[in-house]
Each structure stands twice: as C-alpha cells, then as structure tokens.
Amino acid sequence: MKQRIITALCIIAAVLPPILLGGVWLDVLIGAFALVAVYEILNCQFKRVPWSLYGVLIVSMFGLILVDWSLFAAILGLLVIGLFFYCVCFEEFSVDKISIVFVFMMLVSLTIRSMLMIYDGFGPTTMIYVAVATYITDTGAYFCGRFFGKHKLNERISPKKTIEGSVGGWISGAVISFGFGLLFAPAIPMNLLIASSLLMPIVGQLGDLAFSAIKRHDGIKDFGNIFPGHGGVLDRIDSLIFNLILFMCLCLLMAMVI
C-alpha cells in the first residue's frame, strides 16, 4: 500500500504541471502516453514484435490523433489493412490478437482526442474534474467494498469487487465530482455537469472491469511495469480512458441537441 501511494503521488507530480501549463508540455505528455501505450498494447499480446509493426502502429496512432475527423475513418481503414497484413504473414498474429490491438488503438486515440477537445473547449480544470470523478470512484469503491462488501459484483472478471463497493464508489464519485465541478470548473454547463457526474462513476467502473477482462483473456496480471505497485500506463488509466471518451461523447451529443 505504501509503495502504491508513493507511486501515485509521483504520477500526480509528473502529470499535473503539463495539464495546467498546456502548450508544448501537454504535447510532450500526450506524445509520451501514445508511445508507451503502443508498446504496452503490443507487449501484452505478442512475445516477439517486428519493429515494422511498431512503426505502423505509431504512425497510425499519431494519424488518428492529428487528422481531421473527416479523415479518421480513412486512417482506421489503413490500420485494419496493415494489421491483417501481419495476420496473413505471421502465424503468431492471430485474428483474435490483432482484434484486441485494433480495439486498444481505437481506445487510446479516442482518449487523446477527448483530452485535446476537453482542454481546448473547457480548460485544464475540466480535465482534472474528469480525473477526480474517476479516482474518487475507485477510492470510494475500495473502502466501501473493504468495510461493507458482501455480495460479489462480477466474480468471473474481478473476484474481489463487490456490489456494495460499486454502489459506494458511484455515490462518492458522483457527489464529490459534482462539487468539484461546481467550484472549480465553471466552464462546464450545468446539464453536462449533472449528466457526467452521474454517469462517469458508472462508466469508469465499466472501464476497470473491461480492462480486467482483457488481462484475464490474455493471462497477464498487468499491461506493463513502468509504475511500481501500479503496473503499466494502461493499468493506471483504464477507468480514466472510458470516462474521457464518455465526456467527449456527452459534449458532442448535447451540442447536437442544442
């Protein structure tokens, strides 16, 4: 526990300044995240990875991040063709494995696009708001499950999680994130603040379970080991990935309705 807390504080100290400062610092943070994520995606699926595939995925990742939405589908199409090229040429690259790689590429690229949209549209405190909703939910679920948990939430995927912990995480995440957004993220419209504060604690837990399901499928404990006690980058932000994408989707849907 002590190691996890120290690592978590170091992560906050490394990530918070670029988010608050923006500009080139945020670009460096996002670029580093993209590169490490590509490495972890491939490393958890294959024992030996051709360097050319690293190149294909890195170019695809930055294409998916930087191109206009009108070209997003074109990059996805080229990525699918490239992945099936490796599937045909190398026995180890099964349809099952390249499908998981494709899903991860989609998740990571949409996460980064969500970060950029949130930062440009609402400012850095809104990105912190999404993180608060995510990690307060995790903390609340942990302590409520530890002290009150009796009924298993989903033993097939995560034997330790309980329904009581999940409900406690949702309540704590919804209440505290709403309060944080009200006080420190005034750029968020009230209807969006209410909807996201209620939904993110649910979707964040779904993200945690989804990544756990993938790790069980692959027979691995963590996606990486860059953070002592926390695993890899993808292990640390599994819930945050789903919540950033959710917040972007809510923004786009509400913009269409208005």
N, C-alpha and C positions, 0 to 999 in steps of 0.2 A: 504493500500500500504506500509506504514512504517513497519508494522509487517512482511509482506512478504519479504521485503528487508533485515530486520534484521535476519529473519529465514534463508534466502538464504545464507547470509554471514556466519552464524553459520554452515550450512551444508558444505559449501566450506572449512571452517576451520577444520571441523572434517574429511572430506573425502580426501582432497588433500595430507596431510602428509603420510597416508598409501600408497597412489598411488605412491608417489615419493620415499618412503623408500623401498617399496616392502617387500619381505620375510614374516615373521610372522605377521607383521602389515597388509599387504594386505590380508593374510589368515583370520585374525580376521574380517576385514571389509567385506569380501565376505561371511564368515560364518554368521555374524550378518544379512547381507542383505537376505541371504537364509532363516533364521529362521523367520525374520519379514515378509518376502514375503509370506511364507506358512501360517502364522497366518492371514494376511490380505486376502489372497485368500479364506480361509475357513470362516472367519468372515463376509465377504460381501455376502456369499452365504447361510449360514445356521444360524439359531438362536441358536441352541444347537448342539455342535460338540463333538462326543465321543473322549476321549483322545486317544483311539487306532488309530483313523484316523489321528490325529496329528503325531503320531509315524510312521504310514505308509508313510505319505507324506514327513516327514523329512528324513527318511531313503531313500526313493525313490529319493528325491532331491539330497542328497549327493552322492547317487549312480550314478545318471545321470551326476553329475559334475565330479566325480572322475574316473569312469571306462573308459577303452579304448573304442574308437569308435566302435570296433567290438562287444562290449557287450551293447552298448547303446540301441539297439533295444530290447534286452532281458529284460532290466530294464523297458522299456516302456511297453512291453507285460505284465509283472508282475503288473505294475501300473494299467493298464486297468482292469486286473482281480480283483485287490483289490478294485478299485472304483465300479465296478459292484457288488461286494460282498455287499458293503454298500447300493447300489441301490436296491438290492433284499431284504435285511434285514430291511431297514428303509424306511418308507414311504416318509419322508422328502427329501431323497436323490434321486431326480428325474433324469432321463436321461439328461434332459436339464442342470441341475445344475452340475452333475458330468462331463459333456462335457466341461463346462466352466472351471472347476477345472483342467481338463486334459490340456486344451489349455494354461492356466496360468503356469502350471508346465513345459510344453514344453518351453514357452517363457522365464521363469526365468532361467531354467537350461541352455538353449542355450545362454542366455545373459552372464551368469557366465563363460561358456566355451569360449565365444567370448572374454571376458575380459582377461582370462588367456592366450589365444592364442595371442592376441594383445600385452600383456605385455611381454610374452616370446619372441615373434618374432620381435617386433619393439621398445619396451621400454615404459616407463611411459608417455613420451611426446606425443606419438601417442594416448594413451587413453584420454589425455587432448584434443588433436585435435578433437577426435570424440565428446567430450563434448562441445567444442567450437562450432562446426558445429551445434549441437543440440540446444543449448541455445541462440546462436546468432540468429538463425532462429526464435525461439519463441519470442525473444525480438523485432526483426525486424517486425515480423508479427503483434505483438501487437500494435506497434506505427504506422505502415503503415495503419493498419485497423482502428485505432482510428482517424487518421487525414485524410485519403483518402478513407476509406471503404464506398462503396455504394451498392455493389452487394453481396448478401449472398452466401457463399460458399456451405454450406450444412445445411439448416435450420432444417432438421429432426433430426440431431445429435447435432449440435452446433450452435444455433441461432445467436450468436454474431460474429462468424468468417465470414470474407468477402474474396472475390476473390482478391481484391486489397491488403489486408493484407497478404494473402498467397503468392502472387507474390513478394511482398516486402520482406517477410521473406525468400523466396528462393534466391533472389538476394543477400541480405545481408549475409545470411548463406553461400552461395557458395563463394562469394568474400573473406569474412573475414577468413573462414576456409582454403581456398586455400593459402592465405597469411600466416596464422599461420603455416600451414603445411610446407610451403616452407622455413620459417625462423627457426622453432623450432622442426620440426620432419623430419630431413633429411633421416631417415631410410626408409621412405615411398617411393617406386618407383614412378616416375613421372606419369606413366599411371594410377596407383592406386590412386594417389593423385587427379588427374583430375576427374576420374570417381566418387570417393567417395565424393569429394567436390560438384559435380553437383547433385548427387543422394541423399545424406543424408538429405539436406534440404527438399526434397520432401517426402522421406520415414519417416522422423521424424514427419512431419505433419500428415502423414497417421497414425502413431502410436498414436498420440494425439487423432485423430478422432476415431480410433478403440477402445481405452480405454473409450472414452466418450460414444460410442455406447453401450459398455458393462454396464457402470454405468446407462445409461438410461434404458437398458433392466432390470437391477436389481432394479431400482427405488431408487438408492442411489446417494448422492452428492459426496462423497469421499470414497476411499477404507479404509482409516484409519484416525487417527487424531494425529499422532505422531509429526507432524510438524505444529505448529500454522500458520494458513494462507495458508498452502500448502496441507493439508490433510495427506495422508499416504505416505509410501515409493513408492508404485506403482503409486500414483498420480504424484509424483515429477519426476519420471524417465520413464514415459510412452513413450515419444519420444526417449529417450536415449536407451531404450530396443530395439526398432526397428533398430536404427542406429548401435548399436554394432553388432547385428546379421547380418545386411547388410554388414558391413565392413568385418566380418569374411567370409561371402559368396563371396564377391568380391575377397578376398585374395585366397580362395580355387579355384575359377573359373579361375583366372589369372594364378595361379600355374599350373593348368591343361593345359591351352593354351600354356604356355611357355614350 
